[in-house]
Amino acid sequence: MKFHFLTDNLGGIIMSIYEDLTPGDFAKTTKKRLPICFCLDTSGSMMAPTESGKTRMEELNNAFSKFINAMKDNDEVASSADIAIVTFGGNAEILKPFGPLSNQNDIEIKVKKRSLTPMGEAIQIALKLLEVRKGGYKDKGLKYFQPWLVVLTDGEPEGENAIENMTKAIAEATALEQDNKLVIFNIGIGEDANLDVLKKLSIKREKPISVGETNLDELFTFLGSSSESVVSGGDTDVLYGKEQMPKGKEIDISEWCV
C-alpha cells in the first residue's frame, strides 16, 4: 500500500490524499515498543552497479530482508519493534505503514528510474508517522522507547523546493532529538552521498555514518544489534557513539564507519 501527499506551492506537506491515516496495526502484546521509521532513497542513482555486480538497490533489498528476518528470530525484539518505511525517489511515499514486526512480510524496494531525491519531504512524512504512532501507543496505554528515524541515501536532496523542505525537516528532526524524543541514524551510502547535508540532520552524532555500498549487511547487523540492546534495557546514548557500540552481537565496523 502506498500513500501520496499533496503539497502547497512551497513544497510543504498540507494533507494526505488518504485522510483516514491511522496509527497502524498493533500486536496484542503489551511489551514496551520501539518504533522505527526507515527513510530509504529510491532515486535513479540507486541503480548504479557495485563491485559485487549487483546494483545499490539490490544490495539494499538483500540486506534489509536479512535484517527483518533476523529481528523476527529474536523474540524480545520481535515483540517490541514496530516498522514503517518511507521511500523518496521522484515522490515521497509511505511504502509500509506502521505495524508490528510480526506483520512485516517481504517487501521489494524499487528504484524510480531517472528520478530526483525529495529527501526532506520524506523525512517530514516519517516524523508525522512517528507522531501518529506515538499517539496510538498513548491511546492504548502502551509504553515506548525513543523512536528511531533511519535515513539512508546515496546522494543529496534534489528536486523542486528540495533545499527548503530539507531545511524544514532538519529543524523538526533536530528539535525532537534535542529533547530526547528521537534517535537519528543519518547514513550515507557510497562515495556520492553528501555527508555535509546528512551531518546537519543530527546534533548529537559527531559525523554521519558512512557505509560502503557493498557493506549494507554489516550496517543492518549494527542496527539489529542496537535494537536488541535498547529493548533489553540498554542506554540509548550509546547509539550515538562510534567507540561505544551497543551490546549484542559485535561486528567490526572499522572499514565502513567514519
Helices and strands as residue ranges (DSSP letters): E 5-7, E 13-16, E 34-41, G 44-47, H 56-72, H 75-78, E 81-88, E 92-100, G 101-103, H 119-140, E 148-153, H 162-178, E 183-189, H 195-199, E 209-211, H 216-231, G 236-240
